[in-house]
Amino acid sequence: MHKLWIQPELSRRAQAGTLPKDFRISRCLIRLPRDRAPIVEFNEEVHWIASARRPPGTAIEKGQKIFVHEIIEITAVMPPTVDGQRVPFVYLYGTGNAWQIVFDFTQTVPEHLIPEEEKKTWPFSSVIAESLQSLLIERVIRIHDQTQDLLRDNGLWAAPALLPYPLSKIVKQLTEGDKDGAGATLRDYCTPQWIKQLSSKWWTNDQFAMRRSLIDEALEAHSEKKYALSIHALLPQVEGIVSDYISTRLPGPEMPHKQVSKTKKLRDLVLDKPPSSYTYQRIVQSGIDFIVAGPVLKSFKRWVDEIDEAFPGRNVVEHGKYDPSLFTEENSVKLILLLDTLYHIVTVRQQAGS
């Protein structure tokens, strides 16, 4: 690939003065039409015709621009073409900590040698769709990085279960000052049925499995709109899950005492063995920062202090300060999302072998 197509194209662009300084390749599509020279495209030059799942009520007309907050999931991709005709191709793309290569020379194979199944469905559609979905998630993460303070002030972070949608829409609504709309988007998306499906994967993790009976009861309380019960039951588990995970990786004397120190130690443990993708690193940093520097552990020094209603803070709730504004559906959803973020953080690291 490098000798035949990439390096010649880079040299051509360098000689023409069109190669940017410090140019780096994140993806490259090489189309190979029979009647002309190879077409080599890099990074944002690469385009795909794709199908996508859109939010309910989103109508899109032909030729209309599509924004990230109008896409839930990229579901399928069409094969590359030149002048409307399929062509052989090679596609190279980075995944944060590795490279993937997809190639299809079907167009050079005699028709009778192509399996019937491949004539009906393009076998690489889902693979490339998944790669584009990862790019979409990374783009929303970068948008989050620019608006992290705004999200934190509204009790949110880069929760993996909300990526790319509805976090993309929530960010848009908050930047436009539509706080009520952002809250409605979160509640409408995170229904009890959706939460049930989300939590169904938690039990593969030891730290969650040991708490299953308690968490199940809390989730049942949430579905019955008993949000004070779900919040009181689930909030201590944030520290508990972190502590149990750390205890399996550190000798007893090295176990931090305070929740702030424990949470920081979790971050150090999961990020100390790169490589890890940009998206994973940012999810970890965003989630940990939300706990340590955000509303989760916000100080509560005086009983008469004003309460941050954006998230049920540990020190307020567990010291017994009662304020109905904290025990809402939205805050119960956010707490469930924080547990899912912890699940994501520890499970991805465990799957990576550490």
C-alpha positions in Angstrom: 0.0 0.0 0.0 2.7 2.4 1.0 5.0 1.8 -2.0 2.3 1.5 -4.6 -0.1 4.3 -3.7 0.4 6.2 -0.4 4.0 7.4 -0.8 3.6 8.4 -4.5 0.6 10.4 -3.6 2.3 12.1 -0.6 5.3 12.9 -2.9 3.0 14.3 -5.6 1.2 16.6 -3.0 4.5 17.7 -1.5 5.9 18.7 -4.9 2.7 20.6 -5.6 2.9 22.3 -2.3 -0.5 21.0 -1.1 0.7 18.7 1.6 0.2 20.4 5.0 3.1 20.7 7.4 3.1 17.9 10.1 0.5 16.0 8.0 -0.6 12.7 9.6 -2.8 10.0 8.2 -5.8 8.9 10.2 -7.5 7.1 7.4 -6.9 6.5 3.7 -9.2 5.3 0.9 -7.6 4.1 -2.3 -10.0 3.5 -5.2 -8.7 1.5 -8.2 -10.7 2.2 -11.4 -9.6 0.3 -14.4 -9.6 3.2 -16.8 -7.5 5.7 -14.9 -4.9 6.2 -12.2 -5.6 5.2 -8.6 -7.6 7.8 -6.6 -6.0 8.2 -3.1 -7.8 10.2 -0.5 -6.8 11.0 3.1 -8.7 11.8 6.3 -11.6 14.3 5.7 -11.3 13.7 1.9 -12.7 10.2 2.4 -16.5 10.0 1.9 -18.9 7.1 2.2 -22.6 6.7 1.3 -24.1 5.4 4.4 -27.5 4.6 6.1 -28.1 5.9 9.6 -30.7 5.6 12.3 -32.1 9.0 13.1 -33.9 10.3 16.2 -37.7 10.1 16.2 -39.3 13.0 14.4 -36.1 13.9 12.4 -37.0 14.4 8.8 -34.2 14.7 6.3 -34.6 15.8 2.7 -32.3 14.9 -0.2 -29.3 17.2 -0.4 -29.8 18.5 3.2 -26.8 18.8 5.4 -26.8 16.3 8.3 -25.5 17.3 11.8 -24.1 15.0 14.4 -27.1 15.6 16.7 -29.3 14.1 14.0 -27.6 10.7 13.9 -28.0 7.9 16.5 -26.1 5.2 14.7 -24.5 4.5 11.3 -26.0 1.2 10.3 -24.6 0.4 6.8 -22.2 1.6 4.1 -22.3 1.3 0.4 -19.2 0.1 -1.6 -16.9 2.7 -3.1 -17.6 3.8 -6.7 -16.2 5.9 -9.5 -18.7 7.5 -11.9 -21.4 5.3 -10.3 -19.6 2.0 -10.8 -18.2 -0.2 -8.1 -14.4 -0.4 -8.1 -11.7 -2.3 -6.2 -10.4 -0.5 -3.2 -8.2 -0.6 -0.1 -9.2 1.3 3.1 -6.8 2.0 5.9 -8.0 3.6 9.2 -6.7 4.1 12.7 -8.6 2.8 15.7 -6.7 4.8 18.4 -4.3 2.0 19.3 -4.1 0.0 16.1 -4.6 0.1 12.3 -7.3 -1.8 10.4 -7.1 -2.6 6.7 -10.2 -3.5 4.6 -9.8 -4.4 0.9 -12.2 -5.7 -1.7 -11.1 -6.7 -5.2 -14.3 -8.5 -6.0 -14.7 -6.3 -9.1 -11.5 -8.0 -10.5 -12.9 -11.6 -10.0 -15.0 -13.4 -12.6 -18.7 -13.3 -11.9 -19.0 -17.0 -11.5 -16.4 -17.2 -8.8 -18.2 -14.7 -6.5 -20.3 -16.4 -3.7 -24.0 -15.8 -4.2 -24.3 -14.4 -0.6 -21.7 -11.7 -1.4 -23.7 -10.7 -4.5 -26.7 -10.0 -2.2 -25.1 -8.2 0.7 -21.7 -6.4 0.8 -19.7 -8.2 3.6 -17.7 -5.1 4.6 -20.7 -2.9 5.1 -21.0 -3.4 8.9 -17.2 -3.3 9.5 -16.8 0.1 7.9 -20.1 1.3 9.4 -18.6 0.5 12.9 -15.5 2.4 12.1 -17.5 5.5 11.0 -19.6 5.1 14.2 -16.4 5.3 16.2 -15.4 8.4 14.3 -18.8 9.9 15.1 -18.4 9.1 18.8 -14.9 10.7 18.8 -16.3 13.8 17.2 -18.9 14.1 19.9 -16.2 13.6 22.5 -14.3 16.5 21.1 -17.4 18.6 21.1 -17.8 17.6 24.8 -14.2 18.7 25.5 -15.1 22.2 24.3 -18.2 22.3 26.5 -17.2 20.2 29.5 -17.8 22.9 32.1 -21.3 23.6 30.7 -22.1 19.9 30.8 -20.7 19.5 34.4 -22.7 22.5 35.6 -25.8 20.6 34.3 -24.8 17.3 36.0 -23.4 15.5 32.9 -20.2 14.2 31.5 -19.0 12.0 28.6 -21.2 9.1 29.6 -20.5 6.3 27.1 -24.2 5.2 27.1 -25.1 8.6 25.7 -22.5 8.6 22.9 -22.9 9.8 20.2 -26.6 10.4 20.8 -28.3 11.9 22.7 -25.2 13.7 24.2 -24.8 15.4 20.9 -28.3 16.9 21.0 -28.0 17.7 24.7 -24.8 19.7 24.1 -26.5 21.6 21.3 -29.5 22.4 23.5 -27.4 23.5 26.5 -25.2 25.8 24.3 -28.4 27.4 23.0 -29.6 27.9 26.6 -32.3 25.3 26.4 -31.8 23.6 29.8 -35.3 22.3 30.0 -35.1 20.9 26.5 -31.8 19.1 27.4 -33.4 17.6 30.5 -36.4 16.4 28.4 -34.1 14.8 25.8 -32.2 12.9 28.5 -35.4 11.6 30.2 -37.1 10.7 26.9 -34.1 8.7 25.8 -33.3 7.0 29.1 -36.6 5.2 29.6 -37.0 2.4 32.2 -37.0 -0.1 29.4 -33.8 1.4 28.0 -32.2 1.3 31.5 -33.2 -2.3 31.9 -31.4 -3.2 28.7 -28.4 -1.0 29.6 -28.0 -2.6 33.0 -28.4 -6.2 31.7 -24.7 -6.3 30.8 -23.5 -5.2 34.2 -23.6 -8.6 35.8 -20.6 -9.9 33.9 -18.5 -7.7 36.1 -17.7 -8.9 39.6 -18.0 -5.5 41.3 -21.6 -5.2 39.9 -22.5 -8.9 40.3 -22.0 -8.9 44.0 -24.4 -6.0 44.3 -27.0 -7.4 41.9 -29.9 -7.8 44.4 -29.5 -4.2 45.7 -29.1 -2.7 42.3 -32.1 -4.6 40.9 -34.2 -3.3 43.8 -33.0 0.2 43.1 -33.7 0.0 39.4 -37.2 -1.4 40.2 -37.7 1.6 42.5 -36.7 3.9 39.6 -39.1 2.2 37.2 -41.9 2.8 39.9 -40.9 6.5 40.0 -39.6 6.1 43.6 -36.5 8.2 42.8 -35.6 9.0 46.4 -35.2 5.3 47.1 -33.2 4.6 43.9 -30.9 7.5 44.6 -30.3 6.6 48.2 -29.6 3.0 47.3 -27.3 3.6 44.3 -25.2 6.6 45.4 -23.0 4.7 47.9 -22.3 2.1 45.3 -20.2 4.6 43.3 -17.6 4.5 46.0 -18.2 0.8 46.7 -17.6 -0.3 43.1 -14.4 1.9 42.9 -13.1 0.5 46.2 -13.8 -3.1 45.3 -12.1 -2.8 41.9 -9.0 -1.1 43.5 -8.8 -3.8 46.2 -8.3 -6.5 43.6 -5.3 -4.7 42.2 -3.5 -3.2 45.3 -2.2 -4.7 48.5 -4.3 -3.7 51.5 -1.9 -1.1 52.9 -1.8 0.8 49.6 -5.6 1.2 49.5 -6.5 4.9 49.7 -8.8 5.9 52.4 -10.9 8.8 51.1 -13.2 8.6 48.1 -11.3 11.4 46.2 -8.1 9.4 46.5 -9.8 6.1 45.6 -11.3 7.6 42.5 -8.0 9.2 41.4 -6.3 5.8 42.0 -8.9 4.2 39.7 -8.0 6.6 36.9 -4.3 5.8 37.4 -4.8 2.1 37.4 -6.9 2.0 34.2 -4.7 4.5 32.3 -1.3 3.3 33.3 -1.0 0.6 30.6 -1.4 2.3 27.2 -2.2 2.1 24.4 -5.8 3.0 24.8 -8.0 4.9 22.4 -8.6 8.6 22.6 -12.3 8.0 23.2 -11.6 5.7 26.1 -9.1 8.1 27.7 -11.5 11.0 27.5 -14.4 8.9 28.9 -12.2 8.0 31.8 -10.9 11.5 32.4 -14.4 13.0 32.0 -16.0 10.5 34.4 -13.3 10.7 37.0 -13.3 14.5 36.9 -17.0 14.6 37.3 -16.8 12.6 40.5 -13.7 14.3 41.9 -14.1 17.9 40.8 -17.8 17.9 39.9 -21.1 17.7 41.8 -20.6 14.1 43.1 -18.2 15.0 45.8 -19.0 18.7 46.1 -18.3 19.9 49.6 -21.3 20.4 52.0 -19.9 22.4 55.0 -23.0 24.2 56.3 -26.5 22.8 56.6 -28.0 26.0 55.2 -25.7 26.0 52.1 -27.5 26.2 48.8 -27.8 22.7 47.2 -26.6 21.9 43.6 -29.7 20.4 42.1 -27.9 19.2 38.9 -26.8 15.9 40.6 -27.4 14.2 43.9 -24.1 14.9 45.7 -22.7 12.3 48.0 -22.2 14.7 51.0 -25.6 16.1 50.8 -27.6 12.9 50.4 -25.6 10.7 52.7 -25.6 13.2 55.5 -29.3 13.2 55.4 -30.1 16.6 54.0 -33.5 16.3 52.4 -34.4 18.5 49.5 -37.1 17.2 47.0 -35.3 19.0 44.2 -32.6 16.3 44.3 -34.8 13.3 44.1 -36.0 13.6 40.6 -36.2 11.2 37.6 -33.5 13.1 35.8 -31.1 12.8 38.8 -31.9 9.1 39.2 -31.1 8.6 35.5 -27.8 10.5 35.8 -26.8 8.3 38.8 -27.5 5.1 36.8 -25.5 6.5 33.9 -22.6 7.2 36.3 -22.6 3.5 37.4 -22.7 2.5 33.8 -19.7 4.7 33.2 -17.8 2.9 35.9 -18.8 -0.4 34.4 -17.5 0.8 31.0 -14.2 2.0 32.5 -13.3 -1.1 34.4 -14.6 -3.6 31.8 -12.8 -2.1 28.9 -9.5 -2.2 30.9 -10.2 -5.8 32.0 -10.9 -6.8 28.4 -7.5 -5.3 27.4 -5.9 -7.8 29.9 -5.1 -5.7 32.9 
